[in-house]
């Protein structure tokens, strides 16, 4: 199925049609994948939603080595029932297992909320203002959420407990102005003061300045140029659109259209109070790639004013075709907020009216990413940047299998059926670099067939293998046959997606063009998708679980992982925070692939984990570890990070006394309903720049760790 289906013309008809132009027929709908407004939530502690965020953490202090803690001192910190840790772990596992089972949807999937930051909500208000569809009720509901996240100093952070961020604060301020908050209200004065103190609008990221240019508050002449002609570059030319990671690629293509039109709409107010006279965006040194690209940007700006008309028209049409062809079954693009909102604006500027089926589906789809909650202050509305049902379901199945559920259990069978239905069977952008590879695998979201990813595919295969290992053949031979077919296709696809160095990125092979990181537009985080330790580890674990540990592909990946161990013994975490996540992924994978527990790399990893265990028995690593080495392996303890450390130790050194201490911490911090609280963000979108609190992580990973611990200690669950 082609990705270049013909879109509606540049000035499309206003009459709805029976088929949404540009949709791939296979992607219009699937049974059992309903993503409705008000998604399944994993409950947080009472009041967590409307209370203020935690204040900034102090810099990490030196912690005593855990080995120096006496047993009596540790026992004084943790109040546990008068039973052994193994028995308590079995009870905790049962409670967590039953709680997780209660959260499964009728269709068979799990999905915890994916919490990010208030730029998602502020930009949703700005998008609707730009399109002329913002309603007072929606603005008020969203404003309550934004307001509730403000820090005492006036700013907004990008993660719980983090420092206030300039760009986030400016966007939140504009969102609240759209919600009706007066600029002279105390909380608004505090926000404006914070923005000015940190350089004002001119010091914000490029994306924030683009939003302000859309409303005439920043000059388009000072926005980095993204000419639509980029889409005409062949894939072998540097800085073609396929040199960008898929998330950036979709955003870039849409913004080339927006940048051509340079639209200006009205906010209904000005934000002069957020501007600092004389402040200008920072300039890169002339003798640098960044400086060279800034000079090139000046030349492109001249071309942008006087483009070759025939070439520009061709580029706009190709860009429009490219965008429309990638709209997904849920109406979105890439399953994530940035390309979704910019694609809506781009198509609207190209002449698509708001009642065109493409835009109707896009706006309706955005609404399925919202959560509304009743609070004492009224209804609050917040927007998820993405949704993670495939990922969450795979992790849930693995955790439940670790806790003793078999493939014949109704919940496991239902999850297996849903995962098989979610298999991606059409080619996507990945085929640009792997043209002869057959499709297979899974995406992260309900609908993102153009962009399946290696990480989800590996985890889903591990989950489906758990079903096959534990009785699915006897219980449902037909489903078992379907599972084996899906697994075979997924293995073929994911192995084919390895990069030339033998390791794996998430969405593309060999997506390593570092020049893409140097252009003036790209100041918002990762824009390429190079191989990472965590994704590669999941692939190694998958291949080893399939009995292919000795295969040359697996062994080459093992060597890559060993070569990329950090000097201190950990591994960097690309998609989770941070070295605890990377190490928690790599160590079990290496052990499963046959690396001996006494291998120097494994022993170094164990020493690193034990050295970074907190005195209370837990593990935690702050997001600031992505910027400050002092935070590596240090931070407030969290259930998910404690579980990651335990999963590594249980694989490599299960009798280490740190294991019992970690299990005790999980048991002591478990809620009566079987879950855990975790306000701290342990998921990573872009290291430091975009952080995620996966609300199901706090449950599935502790359950998996407890399940493996219970199995190793020979205890049985109730």
Secondary structure, 3 states (H helix, E strand, C coil): CCCCCCCCCCCCCCCCCCCCCCCCHHHCCCCCCCCCCCCCCCCCCCCCCCCCCCCCCCCCCCCCCHHHCCHHHHHHHCCCCCCCHHHHHHHHHHHHHHHHHHCCCCCCCCCCCEECCCHHHHHHHHHHHHHCCCCHHHHHHHHHHHHHCCCCCCCEECCCCCCEEHHHHHHHHHHHHHCCCCCCCHHHHHHHHHHHHCCCHHHCCHHHHHHHHCCCCCCHHHCCCCCHHHHHCCCCCCCCHHHCCHHHHHHHHHHHHHHHHCCCCCCCCCCHHHCCCCCCCCCCCCCCHHHHHHHHHHHHHHHHHCCCHHHHHHHHHHHHHHHHHCECCCCCECCEHHHHHHHHHHHHHCCCCCCCHHHHHHHHHHHCCEEEEEECCEEEEEECCECCHHHHHHHHHHHHHHCCCCCCCHHHHHHHHHHHHCCCCCCCHHHHCCCCCCCCCECCCCCCHHHCEHHHHHHHHHHHHHHHHCCHHHHCHHHHHHHHHHHHHHHHHHHHCCCCCCCCCCCCCCECCHHHHCCCCCCCCCCCECCCHHHHHHHHHHHHHCCCCCCHHHHHHHHHHHHCCCCCCCCCCCCECCHHHHHHHHHHHHHHCCCCCCCHHHHHHHHHHHHCCCCCCCCCCCHHHHCCHHHCCCCCCCHHHHHHHHHHHHHHCCCCHHHHHHHHHHHHHCCCCCCCCCCCCCEEEECCCEEEEECCHHHHHHHHHHHHHHHHHCCCCC
